[in-house]
Amino acid sequence: MSDNFRRRGRRQRPRFCAFCADKDSQIDYKQPGGLRRYLSGQGKMRPRRQTGLCAKHQRKLAQAIKRARHLGLLSFSGEGRE
């Protein structure tokens, strides 16, 4: 492999679950503004490796996003292009 493809000097910072660190914050499907942070521009849910959440909270987040979509609080697709 040539030097162009190697990752040099790039260290990953330690990830921590935002919901485990802050016990007061909760995942709630009734607050779509907080859930949009975990969606891509196309409306897809971001994976755990990108969000940095633990498995327990990633499952709760997925369930909350699905509930918010079903009730019409979040769209199934991304933000509409004009």
Beta strands, then each sheet from edge to edge (+ up, - down):
end
